[in-house]
Amino acid sequence: MGTQQILLLVIGMIMVGIMISVGIAMFINHEYNSNKNAMASEMATYPPYVIRYWLTIKMLGGAEKDAAMLTKEKIAGYLGFMGANYSNTSENGEFRISSITGTTVVLKGLGKETRLGKHPLVTATVNLATETFTTTVSVADSL
């Protein structure tokens, strides 16, 4: 084999190596972004239920706009969250009732996929006084 042919073979091998590593990086990014989107979509289903709990009369298991009824136990029971940390696990990640302050309920969800050691974190803040909610997406190590 001539020098030019060996040089072309080496360059070809380098190109294939680069293409494989780019493909792997694209796959990892796609999995992470898909998990982040799925977490945000799933989190969007919980705040309306918290608002519904707030508006439902006590006789039917709701809070009837009584701030004293806003406890993690009661909201978790209404949402179907279980365990000591009031959480729900799905194929996308884990969701928890993070905190309750006055008439504000904060829900957090941590995705299963990682990128650079971080998981997608979705936070929903439900303002029961105005019956509205906001959702933010960030990254975190854990809940």
Summary of the structure (lengths in Angstrom):
residues: 143
radius of gyration: 23.2
end to end distance: 59.7
largest distance: 88.6
contacts: 408
relative contact order: 0.15
helix: 45%
strand: 29%
